[in-house]
């Protein structure tokens, strides 16, 4: 289950989406997330599905990566859908009623919307990290935050922190998996018992995981200091970000997609 989380992983490739400017990919991802929250009909989700499938096919990312990224959130999606089914009221007569459990048509629609929203949110964010290297992601975020640096916002430092956090998600998950296997070899049980017992059995993982995380952070800081890292001040780049025709084409396609989602409302 831990290895199935794909957020933060990067899959090298030479697809159209891989070659896009990281700033464009970040903006497209933000527009995609906003569209997920403004869509309010199944007609709008048809455009979401088509856009998502085309993006996955063009990126040449295997569907197994997308499926592996969705598996860990299945329980979260299920719980969210159940809560929306039984906690959303409606103006029409209930479809089902048993004691304190009441199901309305509006509740079923809301549950479907929330489930789809979570699923496509994970797919969109995973697709961004799967097709963008950490270095490109850092440069893209820093460039987008550059105007805010005029009012004292440390754009480079913020971009570096966000990218390091994303980059170390797979590393920490791999470390967690190693610790779990080591403790299971010593007789620890993480898979049997009820939900409370399984949660308690995860507590012994926290201490070695935190120690490992702090050790890695200290090693990273020492490595950056040894290389005379001084942040974004007067920093040069081997590859300069330049917008090309494919970047403008991708933004035009995304603008058309956004228009269709708004029209569906």
N, C-alpha and C positions, 0 to 999 in steps of 0.2 A: 504493500500500500504506500509506503513512504517513497519508494523509488518511482511511483507512478506520477508524482507531482512534477510537472514540466515547466512551471513558471521559473524563469531565470536561466533556463537552459538555452543554448544556441546551437543550431544545426547549420553548418556551413553549406552554402549552395550558390548557384549562379543564376537563379531565377529572376524574373522581372521585379518581384517584391524585394529580393535580397539586394538588388542593385539600386533601389530607391534611396534617396537622401534620407538619413535618419530623422531629420526635422519633419519631413513630409510624412513619414510613417507614424511619428508621434502625434502629429496633428490629425491624421486620418483615424488613428485609434481613439483620440479624444472625441472627434465627431461621431464615430461609431458608438461610443459609450453614451453620448448625449442622445443619439437617436434611439438607443435601447430604452431610455427613460422617458422619452416623449411619445413613443408609439403606444397607441391605445386601442388597436384593433388587430384582428387576425390577418386582415389584408396587409397591414404594415409589416407584420412578421413574415409575410411571404417575401417582401423585398429584403428583409434582414437575412432570411435563409439563402436567397439567391446570391446576395452580395458576399455572404460568408463562404458559401461553397465555391464561388468563383475565386475568391481570395486564396482559399486553401489549395485549389487546383493550380492556380498560377504560381503560388509559392513553392510548389512541388514538395511540400512537407507531407510526410506519410500520415495517413489517417490514424495509424496506431499511436502517434504522439498526441493527437487530439483526444483520442479515446482514453489514453492513460492519464491525461490531464483532467478529464471529467470524472473518472472513477472516484477519486478521494472526496468529491463534493456531492456524491449521490445522496448520502444521508442528509446533508444540509438542504439540498433541494427538496427531498421528501418531507422533511420537517417543516420547511417553509410553506410547501403546498398544503399540508394538512392544517397548519395554523390558519392559513388564509381561507380554507374551505369552511372551517367551523367558526371563524371569528369575523366573517364578513356578512353583514346583513343585506337585505334586499327589500324592494318595494312589492315584489310579487309574492304569491303564496310559496311556502317552502317546498322543495322537491322531496325532502326527507326530514323526518322528525322522530326522535326517540329520546325520551326523557329530556336531558339538557342539551342534547346534540341536535342541532338544526342546520340543514344544508340548503342554501339558496342558490339559484342560478348565477347570481352575481359572484358568489363565493367560488364557484367552480371556474368561472372566467378569470377572476383575480388570481386564483391558484395557478392556472395555466400560464397567465402572463408572467407571474413572478418566477415560476420554474424556468420558463424560456429565457427570461431576462438574466437569471443567474448562469444558465448554461452558455448563452452567447457571450456573456461578459467574460467568462473564463476562456472561451475560445479566442476572443479578440485579443485579450492581454497575452495569452500564450503565444499567439501567432506573431505578436510584436517582438517578444524576446527570442522566439525560435528563429526569426529571420534577421535579427540585428545583433551584432557583436557588442560586448560590453563597452569597448572603446568608442564605437560609433554611437552607442546610446548616450554615453557621457558627453560626447561632442555635440550631439543633437540637443540634449537638454540644456547644456550650457549656452548654446547659441540662442535657443528660444528664451532663456532667462536673461540674456545679455541686456536688453533694455531696462530690466529691473535693477541692474547693478548701479545705475545712475542715482538711485535713491538709497544706496547702501546695502542692497541685497547681495550677499555673496553667491553669485550665480555658479561659479566654478565649484565651490565647496559643496553647495547643495546638489549639483549634478553628480559630483564624485560620491557623495554619501548615498544617494539613491541608487547609483549604479553598483556600488560595492554591496549594498544590501541585497539587490537582485542577484548579483553574481554569487553571493555566498549562500543563497537559499539551497541550491543543489548540494553544495559542500557540507552544510550543516545537516541536511537530510541524509547524506551518505554517512556522516559521522554518527548520526543517531542510529542508523541501521547497523553499523558495526558494533556500537555499544549494546544494542538489543541482542544481537547474535552472541556477543561475548557473555552477557548475563544469562541468556537462555542455555548456553553451554554449561553454566554453573548451577542450573536448576531453576532459574526464574521462569515464571509463566505469565505471558502477556495476552494469551488468546482464549483462556477459559474464564468462566465466572460471569456475573452480571456486569452491567455497564459501570456501576460504582466500583466494583472490585478491579475491573480492568483499568479504570482511571487511576485508582490507588497504586496499581502495579507500575504505572508509568512514572510515578514520583521519583524512584531511584535513578531514573535516566537524567533528571534535570541537573544534578550536581556535576557529574562528569561532562555533560553537554555544555554547561556554562563554563566550566574550566577550560574545555577545548576551545570554545568560542573566544574567550579572553586571551588564550594563548595565541590563537591565529591572528587576532587583532593586534597583539603586541608584536608578533613577527612581521605583520604587514607594515606597521608603523616604522619598525627598525629598517625594513627593506626600503621604504620610501625615503627615510632620512639618509640612508647610506648612498642613495642615488641623487642626493641634493634636491629632493622634491620641494618646491616652494609654492605650490598652488598654481592659480591661473595667471599670476603676475608675470608678464613678458614671456609667456609660454608659447612656443611655436609648435606647429604640427607638420608631420610629414605629408599627410593627406588633407588638403583643404576642401571644405564642403562647398560644392557648387551645384546649383539647381540646373537640371537638364530638361530636355523635352519630355522624357518619360515621367519626371516629377510633376510637371504641369498637367500632363495627361491624366495621371493618377488623381490629382486634386480635382480636375474637371469631372472625372467619373464619380468621385466621392461626393461632389456637390450635387450631381444629378441624383445620386442615391439618397442624399439628405432631402432633396426636394420631393422625391417620391414618398418618403416616409412622412414628411409634413403634410403632403397632399392626402395621404391615407387617413389622416385625422378628420 
